Amino acid sequence: MSLLRLSLPLLATLVVGGFLPTKAPAQDYPDHPVTMIVPFAAGGLTDVPARVLAAMLQDRIGQSVIVENKPGGSGTLGGAYAARAAADGYTLFANSIADTQNLYFIPVPYNAIDDFEMIGMIVEGPPLVLIIDAAMPYKSLDELLADARANPNKISFGTSGPATSPAMALAQLNDLAKTQIAGVPYSGSGEAARNVSPSGVQGAFAFYAQAKPLADGGKVRALAIASPQRIATWSEVPTMQELGFPNFDYRGFVGLAAPAKTARPIIAYLNKQLNDVVQSEEFRSRMEALGMSVPAENTPEHLAEYMRRETARQATLAALTGIKMTSPQH
């Protein structure tokens, strides 16, 4: 009887053990191609860093990393697709500043933080740059604002639509400077920047990669950078904070996430590979040319906390636009 009692636990262990896999799934990861969902069109501010990362990442993990663009709904179409994907590490999502803004303006069918496991940030930036037509007489932000106060609605800025960073930056500037600079919506911030001309709008808040070539070509003049620090590759342009506008911070970011409940060992593995790529000199130099930088602290927790803080801050900025805000679904 005692022999039977001793052997039963052993037998149970052997039987159960016979049905268990010899390796956990995470140990074999990745064993086939990985897809990275970019929720905007190819060639955009989210797409470019994601593609550079994907190309360099696949060399490290030994599997193809396929970038799949799913634009639409200000990024929510691709976000919803990624949130519903299998939590196995083979579908990743390039999130961005839009994920902290959208819920205040449009229905978003997922929670941009809770429905994902954060992996880490790919890049910070680029910042918005306040540009004006080079033919305008203003040599400083003070000169521009003085004329704008004296002549309400005389000056117009191009924006990329009402629920976007350029529109919110203009709304905040008008609120703080007590001006009435009119906003003219275009289909994107690049188009808005290109329409800063004698026959178009007088100025715009444009992202660095859109503003710098126009300034270098003599078409526009940059008056201020909307970030806490000056840009190394454009150091002569002061920040909005230096010019008396604290907390005037409009920088994008591109992060990397996976569907919620993706195994922690997979997240840890991807975070290490991500950091090895983004901290490389090749990646950093390519991003610097776009006005983007690589974060020093880059853990999954850091990205999640960053998104929480930014989502809360965006509520205040969204209210300045005067647009009727939606009630967040999550």
C-alpha positions as CSV (number, residue, x, y, z in Angstrom):
1,M,0.0,0.0,0.0
2,S,2.8,2.4,0.9
3,L,4.5,1.5,-2.4
4,L,1.3,2.5,-4.2
5,R,1.1,5.8,-2.4
6,L,4.7,6.6,-3.3
7,S,4.4,5.7,-6.9
8,L,1.1,7.5,-7.6
9,P,2.6,11.0,-7.4
10,L,5.6,9.9,-9.5
11,L,3.3,8.4,-12.0
12,A,1.2,11.5,-12.1
13,T,4.3,13.6,-12.7
14,L,5.4,11.4,-15.5
15,V,2.0,11.4,-17.2
16,V,1.5,15.2,-16.9
17,G,5.1,15.8,-17.9
18,G,4.6,13.7,-21.0
19,F,2.0,16.1,-22.3
20,L,4.0,19.3,-21.5
21,P,6.1,20.9,-24.2
22,T,9.8,20.6,-23.6
23,K,10.3,24.3,-24.3
24,A,8.1,27.4,-23.4
25,P,6.9,29.2,-26.5
26,A,9.0,32.3,-25.7
27,Q,12.2,30.2,-25.9
28,D,11.6,29.5,-29.6
29,Y,10.7,33.1,-30.4
30,P,10.9,34.2,-33.1
31,D,10.7,31.2,-35.5
32,H,8.9,32.9,-38.4
33,P,8.5,36.5,-39.7
34,V,7.2,39.3,-37.5
35,T,4.8,42.0,-38.8
36,M,5.0,45.6,-37.6
37,I,1.8,47.5,-38.1
38,V,2.3,51.2,-38.9
39,P,-1.1,53.0,-38.7
40,F,-0.1,55.8,-41.2
41,A,1.0,55.9,-44.8
42,A,4.4,55.0,-46.0
43,G,7.0,57.8,-45.9
44,G,5.4,59.6,-42.9
45,L,6.9,60.6,-39.6
46,T,5.9,57.3,-37.9
47,D,6.7,55.1,-40.9
48,V,10.3,56.2,-41.5
49,P,11.8,55.4,-38.1
50,A,9.7,52.2,-37.9
51,R,11.1,51.0,-41.3
52,V,14.7,51.8,-40.3
53,L,14.2,49.9,-37.0
54,A,12.6,46.9,-38.9
55,A,15.5,46.6,-41.3
56,M,18.1,46.7,-38.5
57,L,16.0,44.5,-36.2
58,Q,15.6,41.6,-38.6
59,D,19.4,41.3,-38.8
60,R,19.5,40.8,-35.1
61,I,16.6,38.4,-34.6
62,G,17.2,36.2,-37.6
63,Q,13.7,36.7,-39.0
64,S,12.1,39.1,-41.4
65,V,10.3,42.1,-39.9
66,I,7.6,43.1,-42.4
67,V,6.2,46.7,-42.1
68,E,2.5,46.8,-43.0
69,N,0.9,50.2,-43.4
70,K,-2.7,50.4,-42.3
71,P,-3.6,54.1,-42.5
72,G,-7.0,55.5,-41.7
73,G,-9.0,57.0,-38.9
74,S,-6.0,59.1,-37.6
75,G,-4.2,56.0,-36.9
76,T,-7.0,54.1,-35.2
77,L,-7.6,51.6,-38.0
78,G,-4.1,50.2,-37.6
79,G,-4.3,50.5,-33.9
80,A,-7.5,48.5,-33.7
81,Y,-6.1,45.8,-36.0
82,A,-3.0,45.4,-33.8
83,A,-4.9,45.4,-30.5
84,R,-7.0,42.5,-31.8
85,A,-4.0,40.5,-33.1
86,A,-2.8,37.3,-31.4
87,A,-0.6,38.0,-28.3
88,D,2.2,35.9,-29.6
89,G,4.8,38.5,-30.4
90,Y,4.4,38.2,-34.2
91,T,2.3,41.3,-34.6
92,L,3.9,44.5,-33.3
93,F,2.5,48.1,-33.3
94,A,4.3,51.4,-34.0
95,N,2.4,53.8,-31.7
96,S,2.8,57.5,-31.8
97,I,1.6,60.9,-30.4
98,A,-1.7,60.4,-32.1
99,D,-2.5,57.6,-29.6
100,T,-2.5,60.2,-26.8
101,Q,-4.6,62.7,-28.8
102,N,-7.3,60.8,-30.7
103,L,-9.5,59.8,-27.8
104,Y,-10.4,63.4,-27.2
105,F,-11.6,64.0,-30.8
106,I,-12.9,60.7,-32.3
107,P,-14.3,57.4,-31.1
108,V,-11.3,55.1,-30.4
109,P,-12.4,51.4,-30.2
110,Y,-9.4,50.4,-28.0
111,N,-7.3,51.6,-25.1
112,A,-4.0,52.8,-26.5
113,I,-2.2,51.8,-23.2
114,D,-4.2,49.0,-21.5
115,D,-4.8,47.0,-24.7
116,F,-1.0,46.8,-25.4
117,E,2.2,45.6,-23.8
118,M,4.7,48.4,-24.3
119,I,8.1,47.3,-25.5
120,G,9.9,50.7,-25.7
121,M,10.4,53.9,-27.5
122,I,11.9,54.0,-31.0
123,V,12.5,57.8,-31.2
124,E,11.5,61.0,-29.5
125,G,10.6,63.9,-31.8
126,P,10.6,65.5,-34.2
127,P,9.4,68.8,-32.7
128,L,7.2,71.3,-34.3
129,V,8.9,74.4,-35.7
130,L,7.2,77.8,-36.1
131,I,7.9,79.0,-39.6
132,I,6.9,82.0,-41.6
133,D,7.1,83.1,-45.2
134,A,10.7,84.4,-45.7
135,A,9.3,87.4,-47.5
136,M,7.5,88.5,-44.3
137,P,9.2,91.3,-42.3
138,Y,9.2,89.6,-39.0
139,K,12.7,88.7,-37.7
140,S,11.5,87.4,-34.3
141,L,8.5,85.8,-32.6
142,D,7.9,89.1,-30.7
143,E,7.6,91.0,-34.0
144,L,5.2,88.5,-35.4
145,L,3.0,88.5,-32.2
146,A,3.0,92.3,-31.9
147,D,1.5,92.6,-35.4
148,A,-0.9,89.7,-34.8
149,R,-2.2,91.5,-31.7
150,A,-2.5,94.8,-33.5
151,N,-4.3,93.2,-36.5
152,P,-6.5,90.3,-35.4
153,N,-7.0,87.7,-38.2
154,K,-4.5,89.4,-40.5
155,I,-2.1,86.5,-40.2
156,S,-3.0,82.9,-41.0
157,F,-1.2,79.6,-40.3
158,G,-1.6,76.4,-42.1
159,T,-2.4,73.4,-40.0
160,S,-3.0,69.7,-40.6
161,G,-6.6,69.7,-39.5
162,P,-8.3,70.4,-36.2
163,A,-7.4,67.4,-34.1
164,T,-3.6,67.5,-34.7
165,S,-0.5,68.9,-33.0
166,P,-0.1,71.9,-35.4
167,A,-3.6,73.0,-34.7
168,M,-3.3,72.6,-30.9
169,A,0.0,74.4,-31.0
170,L,-1.6,77.4,-32.8
171,A,-4.5,77.3,-30.3
172,Q,-2.1,77.4,-27.4
173,L,-0.1,80.2,-28.9
174,N,-3.3,82.3,-29.5
175,D,-4.3,81.6,-25.9
176,L,-1.0,82.5,-24.3
177,A,-0.1,85.4,-26.6
178,K,-3.7,86.8,-26.8
179,T,-3.6,86.8,-30.5
180,Q,-6.1,85.7,-33.2
181,I,-3.9,84.0,-35.8
182,A,-6.3,82.1,-38.1
183,G,-5.9,78.4,-38.8
184,V,-6.2,77.1,-42.3
185,P,-6.5,73.3,-42.5
186,Y,-4.6,71.2,-45.1
187,S,-4.5,67.5,-45.6
188,G,-1.2,67.2,-43.7
189,S,1.5,69.2,-41.9
190,G,3.8,68.8,-44.9
191,E,1.2,70.3,-47.3
192,A,0.6,73.1,-44.8
193,A,4.3,73.9,-44.7
194,R,4.6,73.9,-48.4
195,N,1.8,76.5,-48.6
196,V,3.7,79.0,-46.5
197,S,4.3,81.5,-49.3
198,P,3.3,84.9,-50.7
199,S,0.2,83.4,-52.3
200,G,-0.6,81.0,-49.4
201,V,-0.6,81.2,-45.6
202,Q,1.8,83.4,-43.7
203,G,3.1,80.7,-41.4
204,A,2.7,77.3,-39.9
205,F,3.8,74.9,-37.1
206,A,5.6,72.2,-39.2
207,F,7.7,69.3,-38.1
208,Y,11.4,69.6,-38.3
209,A,11.9,67.3,-41.3
210,Q,9.3,69.4,-43.2
211,A,10.5,72.8,-42.1
212,K,14.3,72.5,-42.3
213,P,14.5,71.9,-46.1
214,L,12.2,74.9,-46.8
215,A,14.3,77.1,-44.5
216,D,17.5,75.9,-46.1
217,G,16.1,76.7,-49.5
218,G,15.2,80.3,-48.3
219,K,11.5,79.9,-48.7
220,V,10.6,80.1,-45.0
221,R,12.2,81.6,-41.8
222,A,12.2,79.6,-38.6
223,L,11.3,81.6,-35.5
224,A,11.0,79.1,-32.7
225,I,11.3,75.4,-31.8
226,A,8.4,73.8,-29.8
227,S,10.6,71.6,-27.6
228,P,12.4,72.0,-24.3
229,Q,15.9,72.1,-25.9
230,R,17.3,73.5,-29.0
231,I,18.0,71.1,-31.9
232,A,21.7,70.3,-32.4
233,T,21.4,70.5,-36.1
234,W,19.5,73.9,-36.0
235,S,21.0,75.4,-32.9
236,E,20.4,79.0,-34.0
237,V,16.7,78.7,-33.6
238,P,15.5,79.4,-30.0
239,T,12.9,77.4,-28.2
240,M,9.4,78.7,-27.3
241,Q,10.3,78.3,-23.7
242,E,13.3,80.6,-24.1
243,L,11.0,83.2,-25.7
244,G,8.6,83.2,-22.7
245,F,6.3,80.3,-23.4
246,P,6.9,77.6,-20.8
247,N,5.4,74.1,-21.3
248,F,5.1,74.8,-25.0
249,D,6.2,71.3,-26.0
250,Y,5.1,69.7,-29.2
251,R,7.3,66.7,-30.0
252,G,6.2,63.5,-31.6
253,F,7.4,60.1,-30.7
254,V,7.3,56.6,-32.2
255,G,7.1,53.6,-29.9
256,L,6.9,49.9,-30.2
257,A,4.1,47.8,-28.6
258,A,2.5,44.3,-28.8
259,P,-1.0,43.2,-28.0
260,A,-1.9,42.9,-24.3
261,K,-1.0,39.6,-22.6
262,T,2.0,39.0,-24.8
263,A,4.4,36.9,-22.7
264,R,6.8,38.9,-20.6
265,P,9.9,37.0,-21.8
266,I,9.0,38.0,-25.4
267,I,8.6,41.7,-24.3
268,A,11.9,41.6,-22.5
269,Y,13.6,40.0,-25.5
270,L,12.2,42.6,-27.9
271,N,13.1,45.5,-25.6
272,K,16.7,44.3,-25.5
273,Q,16.9,44.0,-29.3
274,L,15.2,47.4,-29.7
275,N,17.7,49.1,-27.4
276,D,20.6,47.5,-29.1
277,V,19.4,48.9,-32.5
278,V,18.3,52.4,-31.4
279,Q,21.5,53.0,-29.3
280,S,23.7,52.2,-32.3
281,E,25.6,55.0,-34.0
282,E,24.0,54.2,-37.3
283,F,20.5,54.5,-36.1
284,R,21.1,57.6,-34.0
285,S,22.8,59.5,-36.8
286,R,19.9,58.6,-39.3
287,M,17.3,59.8,-36.8
288,E,19.2,63.0,-35.9
289,A,19.0,64.0,-39.6
290,L,15.2,63.9,-39.1
291,G,15.3,66.0,-35.9
292,M,14.6,62.9,-33.8
293,S,16.5,61.6,-30.8
294,V,16.9,58.3,-29.0
295,P,15.7,58.2,-25.3
296,A,18.3,57.4,-22.7
297,E,15.8,55.5,-20.5
298,N,13.9,53.0,-22.6
299,T,12.0,50.3,-20.7
300,P,8.5,49.1,-21.3
301,E,7.4,50.8,-18.0
302,H,9.0,54.1,-19.2
303,L,7.0,54.2,-22.4
304,A,3.8,53.3,-20.6
305,E,4.3,56.1,-18.0
306,Y,5.2,58.5,-20.8
307,M,2.0,57.8,-22.6
308,R,-0.1,58.2,-19.4
309,R,1.4,61.6,-18.7
310,E,1.1,62.7,-22.3
311,T,-2.5,61.5,-22.6
312,A,-3.4,63.6,-19.5
313,R,-1.5,66.7,-20.9
314,Q,-3.2,66.4,-24.3
315,A,-6.6,66.8,-22.6
316,T,-5.7,70.3,-21.7
317,L,-4.4,71.1,-25.1
318,A,-7.4,69.6,-26.9
319,A,-9.7,71.8,-24.8
320,L,-8.0,75.0,-26.2
321,T,-9.0,74.1,-29.8
322,G,-12.7,74.8,-29.0
323,I,-13.7,71.6,-30.7
324,K,-16.4,69.6,-28.9
325,M,-14.4,66.8,-27.3
326,T,-15.5,63.2,-27.2
327,S,-15.8,61.2,-24.0
328,P,-13.0,58.7,-23.9
329,Q,-14.4,55.2,-24.3
330,H,-11.9,53.7,-21.9
